[in-house]
Amino acid sequence: MTAPAPTGRFAGVELGGTKVVVTLADGFDIIDQHYLPTTTPEETLRAAVDRLAAWDAEAPLTAIGIASFGPIRVDPAAADYGTMLFTTKPGWTGAGVVAAFSGRFACPIALDTDVNGAGIAEAALGAGQGCNTIVYLTIGTGVGGGVIVGGQPVIGRLHPEIGHLRLRRAAGDGFAGACAFHGDCVEGLVSGPALWARFGRDPAAIDAADPGWDAVALDLAELFAALMLTLSPDRIVVGGSVALGQPDLLARATECAARRLMKYIGDYDVTALSCIVVPPALKQDAGPLGAILLASRAAQVGTPGVTTGLRSAALRDSAGHR
């Protein structure tokens, strides 16, 4: 069921590792959008704040939603809430993401991860409609994953870091991996930079029939199988530049995952898994609409600063889950 559109003038900030998308919406209808490069925290956040301030001057914003790359502290009870944790993105460790906005705007502000935001949007408005549990994966500059249950993102001590799982490697694959932290974790094996390191050139220029994709497909298959066995999701929605640019790779990985899974669970055959592992129905709007959904939920709580994720039952209503 499509989520009922909320009433309000909402701003969303999708803060990514390479670009920022700032969005203005009337309910769920996008009425203006700007793209900014992600440079230094000071320059990037100031540009985003200035854009929102211009919209706020035209007519007051009801609420703001921020969907950010991480790792970032999303627990509003934490002393460092809204602060970027240790990251390889130069200059961003310790950046006060929420503080940059809360110091300028009096309206409610919500924060979550970019993948949780996109997952919320797909659950409410896209490929995950009618599903209780979905996983949203993005495979691009990095690999991130959000887990959405009953319309709400799963938040624990931090937030899921699915991209840094270390899983069984494809037999005979000697690639060391490209993750600065773990080498051959999922991100170190299948992200855009990892594929550059594997192939030695732009992976977008590599033919789909190249045998080098075999190990990549098996790595993704291992991830899909692990998610099915641990979370049993109704959907695994896979977005990001690598995923959307290599549809043959996803199809191969899904088929490989099915072969592994159906030895134990017959329900997970190729036909079934092909309906579970899908691209985002909202395409490039999943992230921006996720930020808008965060803003609409913040408006329901009505207090500047706002809680996120599962920490406030009041946030459930705007996605139609009661």
Secondary structure, DSSP 8 states (H G I E B T S, - for coil): -------SEEEEEEE-SSEEEEEEEETTEEEEEEEEE---HHHHHHHHHHHHHHHHHHS--SEEEEEE-SSB---TTSTTTTBB-S-SSTT-TT-BHHHHHHTT--S-EEEEEHHHHHHHHHHHHSTTTT-SEEEEEEESSSEEEEEEETTEE--SSS---GGG------TT------BTTTBSSHHHHHSHHHHHHHHSS-GGGS-TT-TTHHHHHHHHHHHHHHHHHHH--SEEEEESHHHHH-HHHHHHHHHHHHHHHTTT-TT--HHHHHHHEE--TTGGGHHHHHHHHHHHHHHHH--TT---GGG-GGGGGGGT--
